[in-house]
């Protein structure tokens, strides 16, 4: 198994991930990637083509100008999250405060 973060696909292939240090921020232009699945365990995983967004702590989701406070640990209140499926990801941005912004097309 490779060192550092990795994603193992169902066919057994392993794709290397990367660690992004907090406080620096980043912009990830992805073009257009379809949202393939939403997986909910103790965390929420949004799986796109080649990109996985994993959220393990409470987060805010804004849809149509309405903000929803969500917690992966409280699965019974995640309905607004499922409204984003299906969708297409255009970009991901994280600021120095740790706010992740995903933009759909």
C-alpha positions as protocol buffer text, in pm:
chain_id: "A"
residue {
  index: 1
  type: UNK
  ca { x: 0 y: 0 z: 0 }
}
residue {
  index: 2
  type: UNK
  ca { x: 140 y: 345 z: -90 }
}
residue {
  index: 3
  type: UNK
  ca { x: 242 y: 592 z: 182 }
}
residue {
  index: 4
  type: UNK
  ca { x: 12 y: 889 z: 234 }
}
residue {
  index: 5
  type: UNK
  ca { x: -351 y: 920 z: 130 }
}
residue {
  index: 6
  type: UNK
  ca { x: -482 y: 694 z: -143 }
}
residue {
  index: 7
  type: UNK
  ca { x: -807 y: 583 z: -298 }
}
residue {
  index: 8
  type: UNK
  ca { x: -860 y: 216 z: -378 }
}
residue {
  index: 9
  type: UNK
  ca { x: -1114 y: 167 z: -654 }
}
residue {
  index: 10
  type: UNK
  ca { x: -1350 y: -128 z: -682 }
}
residue {
  index: 11
  type: UNK
  ca { x: -1129 y: -281 z: -954 }
}
residue {
  index: 12
  type: UNK
  ca { x: -834 y: -282 z: -710 }
}
residue {
  index: 13
  type: UNK
  ca { x: -640 y: 4 z: -866 }
}
residue {
  index: 14
  type: UNK
  ca { x: -494 y: 257 z: -624 }
}
residue {
  index: 15
  type: UNK
  ca { x: -484 y: 630 z: -694 }
}
residue {
  index: 16
  type: UNK
  ca { x: -254 y: 854 z: -491 }
}
residue {
  index: 17
  type: UNK
  ca { x: -407 y: 1145 z: -306 }
}
residue {
  index: 18
  type: UNK
  ca { x: -241 y: 1448 z: -158 }
}
residue {
  index: 19
  type: UNK
  ca { x: -244 y: 1622 z: 177 }
}
residue {
  index: 20
  type: UNK
  ca { x: -326 y: 1992 z: 164 }
}
residue {
  index: 21
  type: UNK
  ca { x: -193 y: 2176 z: 472 }
}
residue {
  index: 22
  type: UNK
  ca { x: -453 y: 2381 z: 658 }
}
residue {
  index: 23
  type: UNK
  ca { x: -422 y: 2756 z: 640 }
}
residue {
  index: 24
  type: UNK
  ca { x: -279 y: 2776 z: 290 }
}
residue {
  index: 25
  type: UNK
  ca { x: -592 y: 2739 z: 77 }
}
residue {
  index: 26
  type: UNK
  ca { x: -608 y: 2593 z: -272 }
}
residue {
  index: 27
  type: UNK
  ca { x: -804 y: 2605 z: -596 }
}
residue {
  index: 28
  type: UNK
  ca { x: -872 y: 2287 z: -790 }
}
residue {
  index: 29
  type: UNK
  ca { x: -1015 y: 2346 z: -1138 }
}
residue {
  index: 30
  type: UNK
  ca { x: -1172 y: 2018 z: -1238 }
}
residue {
  index: 31
  type: UNK
  ca { x: -1340 y: 2105 z: -1565 }
}
residue {
  index: 32
  type: UNK
  ca { x: -1670 y: 1921 z: -1551 }
}
residue {
  index: 33
  type: UNK
  ca { x: -1690 y: 1606 z: -1340 }
}
residue {
  index: 34
  type: UNK
  ca { x: -2015 y: 1419 z: -1282 }
}
residue {
  index: 35
  type: UNK
  ca { x: -2112 y: 1334 z: -926 }
}
residue {
  index: 36
  type: UNK
  ca { x: -2112 y: 952 z: -933 }
}
residue {
  index: 37
  type: UNK
  ca { x: -2227 y: 880 z: -578 }
}
residue {
  index: 38
  type: UNK
  ca { x: -2284 y: 1007 z: -226 }
}
residue {
  index: 39
  type: UNK
  ca { x: -2171 y: 766 z: 46 }
}
residue {
  index: 40
  type: UNK
  ca { x: -2272 y: 820 z: 409 }
}
residue {
  index: 41
  type: UNK
  ca { x: -2110 y: 634 z: 697 }
}
residue {
  index: 42
  type: UNK
  ca { x: -1963 y: 830 z: 988 }
}
residue {
  index: 43
  type: UNK
  ca { x: -1853 y: 1072 z: 716 }
}
residue {
  index: 44
  type: UNK
  ca { x: -1992 y: 1195 z: 384 }
}
residue {
  index: 45
  type: UNK
  ca { x: -1804 y: 1111 z: 64 }
}
residue {
  index: 46
  type: UNK
  ca { x: -1894 y: 1284 z: -261 }
}
residue {
  index: 47
  type: UNK
  ca { x: -1741 y: 1071 z: -537 }
}
residue {
  index: 48
  type: UNK
  ca { x: -1670 y: 1238 z: -869 }
}
residue {
  index: 49
  type: UNK
  ca { x: -1467 y: 1107 z: -1162 }
}
residue {
  index: 50
  type: UNK
  ca { x: -1118 y: 1091 z: -1010 }
}
residue {
  index: 51
  type: UNK
  ca { x: -1199 y: 1324 z: -718 }
}
residue {
  index: 52
  type: UNK
  ca { x: -1345 y: 1235 z: -379 }
}
residue {
  index: 53
  type: UNK
  ca { x: -1454 y: 1498 z: -127 }
}
residue {
  index: 54
  type: UNK
  ca { x: -1468 y: 1351 z: 225 }
}
residue {
  index: 55
  type: UNK
  ca { x: -1636 y: 1547 z: 505 }
}
residue {
  index: 56
  type: UNK
  ca { x: -1610 y: 1414 z: 861 }
}
residue {
  index: 57
  type: UNK
  ca { x: -1732 y: 1710 z: 1066 }
}
residue {
  index: 58
  type: UNK
  ca { x: -2041 y: 1935 z: 1068 }
}
residue {
  index: 59
  type: UNK
  ca { x: -2065 y: 2154 z: 759 }
}
residue {
  index: 60
  type: UNK
  ca { x: -2282 y: 2415 z: 593 }
}
residue {
  index: 61
  type: UNK
  ca { x: -2442 y: 2349 z: 254 }
}
residue {
  index: 62
  type: UNK
  ca { x: -2598 y: 2636 z: 58 }
}
residue {
  index: 63
  type: UNK
  ca { x: -2855 y: 2545 z: -205 }
}
residue {
  index: 64
  type: UNK
  ca { x: -3058 y: 2805 z: -394 }
}
residue {
  index: 65
  type: UNK
  ca { x: -2949 y: 3070 z: -143 }
}
residue {
  index: 66
  type: UNK
  ca { x: -3063 y: 2869 z: 161 }
}
residue {
  index: 67
  type: UNK
  ca { x: -2797 y: 2757 z: 411 }
}
residue {
  index: 68
  type: UNK
  ca { x: -2833 y: 2413 z: 574 }
}
residue {
  index: 69
  type: UNK
  ca { x: -2624 y: 2311 z: 876 }
}
residue {
  index: 70
  type: UNK
  ca { x: -2546 y: 1941 z: 836 }
}
residue {
  index: 71
  type: UNK
  ca { x: -2358 y: 1680 z: 1037 }
}
residue {
  index: 72
  type: UNK
  ca { x: -2244 y: 1346 z: 890 }
}
residue {
  index: 73
  type: UNK
  ca { x: -2302 y: 1192 z: 1234 }
}
residue {
  index: 74
  type: UNK
  ca { x: -2671 y: 1288 z: 1220 }
}
residue {
  index: 75
  type: UNK
  ca { x: -2777 y: 1100 z: 908 }
}
residue {
  index: 76
  type: UNK
  ca { x: -3148 y: 1163 z: 961 }
}
residue {
  index: 77
  type: UNK
  ca { x: -3103 y: 1532 z: 869 }
}
residue {
  index: 78
  type: UNK
  ca { x: -2888 y: 1500 z: 555 }
}
residue {
  index: 79
  type: UNK
  ca { x: -3178 y: 1532 z: 307 }
}
residue {
  index: 80
  type: UNK
  ca { x: -3056 y: 1865 z: 159 }
}
residue {
  index: 81
  type: UNK
  ca { x: -2725 y: 1697 z: 71 }
}
residue {
  index: 82
  type: UNK
  ca { x: -2898 y: 1437 z: -145 }
}
residue {
  index: 83
  type: UNK
  ca { x: -3063 y: 1715 z: -346 }
}
residue {
  index: 84
  type: UNK
  ca { x: -2724 y: 1786 z: -510 }
}
residue {
  index: 85
  type: UNK
  ca { x: -2732 y: 1445 z: -683 }
}
residue {
  index: 86
  type: UNK
  ca { x: -2698 y: 1424 z: -978 }
}
residue {
  index: 87
  type: UNK
  ca { x: -2483 y: 1725 z: -1054 }
}
residue {
  index: 88
  type: UNK
  ca { x: -2160 y: 1828 z: -1223 }
}
residue {
  index: 89
  type: UNK
  ca { x: -1861 y: 1968 z: -1032 }
}
residue {
  index: 90
  type: UNK
  ca { x: -1687 y: 2269 z: -1189 }
}
residue {
  index: 91
  type: UNK
  ca { x: -1434 y: 2368 z: -919 }
}
residue {
  index: 92
  type: UNK
  ca { x: -1326 y: 2322 z: -558 }
}
residue {
  index: 93
  type: UNK
  ca { x: -1181 y: 2600 z: -345 }
}
residue {
  index: 94
  type: UNK
  ca { x: -1060 y: 2594 z: 13 }
}
residue {
  index: 95
  type: UNK
  ca { x: -963 y: 2910 z: 194 }
}
residue {
  index: 96
  type: UNK
  ca { x: -713 y: 2950 z: 476 }
}
residue {
  index: 97
  type: UNK
  ca { x: -991 y: 2912 z: 734 }
}
residue {
  index: 98
  type: UNK
  ca { x: -1079 y: 2565 z: 605 }
}
residue {
  index: 99
  type: UNK
  ca { x: -1397 y: 2657 z: 419 }
}
residue {
  index: 100
  type: UNK
  ca { x: -1448 y: 2429 z: 120 }
}
residue {
  index: 101
  type: UNK
  ca { x: -1654 y: 2568 z: -166 }
}
residue {
  index: 102
  type: UNK
  ca { x: -1765 y: 2332 z: -442 }
}
residue {
  index: 103
  type: UNK
  ca { x: -1919 y: 2494 z: -749 }
}
residue {
  index: 104
  type: UNK
  ca { x: -2156 y: 2305 z: -975 }
}
residue {
  index: 105
  type: UNK
  ca { x: -2235 y: 2372 z: -1339 }
}
